[in-house]
């Protein structure tokens, strides 16, 4: 019995599929940026460094510094 090769149909990408791919790409980029921020902030480890960083952050609104403050809290929790 001869076997016939089955060629899959090429289906154009749906708008939903395209949107999901875009969302995944955005999440990957956000995670990468977050890891980079964590690495940079990890260098502020001494008390003097943290005081300097707190002084800088205090010049900006809570909304502007929320992510940085959250990352610092995570770093502190890991160190404890």
N, C-alpha and C positions, 0 to 999 in steps of 0.2 A: 504494500500500500504506500503510495507516494505521499510525503508530507508537504504541505503547502506552507510556505513562510508567511507569517502574518505580519503585515506592516501596520503598526499602530497609526491611528489617525492623528494628524496634527490639529490640535484644538487651540484656537487663539486664547490668549490669557484673558480671563474675565477681569472686570474692574475690581471685583472683590479680591481675587488672587493678587492683583497688582497692589492693591491697598495693603493687604497683609504683608507682602514682601517689603513694602516701604516702611510699614510699622516695625517690622523686625530689624530692618537696617537702622532705623532711628534708635531702637532700643540698644542694639549693639554699640552704636556710636555713643549713646549716653552712658552705658556701662564702662566703655573704654575711657571716656572723659572722667567718670567718677573714680576709676582706679588711678588715673593719673593725678587727680586732685588729692586722693588719699596718700599717694607716694610723696607728693610735694609737701603736704601738711605734716607728714610724719617727721620731717626734718625739724619742725618746731617742737623740740622735745624738752628743752630745759625750761626752768621757771621764767628766766629772763626772756627767752624766745616767746613763750606763751603770753607774757605780759605785753610784749611788743605787738604780737598778733591781736590780742584783745583790744589794745589801744587803736589799732588800725580798723578793726571791725566795728568799734564803737562809733566811728565816724559815719557809718552807713546804717541804713534802716534794717530792721529785723528781717524784712522780706528779702532784701538784697543779700543778706549774709546767712540766711537760714540753712542753705546747703552746706556751707563751710562749717557752721556751728554744729550741724548734725554729724558731719564727718569727724570733727574734733571730738565729739562725744563718743562716737564709735571707737576712735583711736584710744581715748581714755579708758573706755570699758574694756578693751582688749588688753591694755597695759595693767589693769587692776587685778 
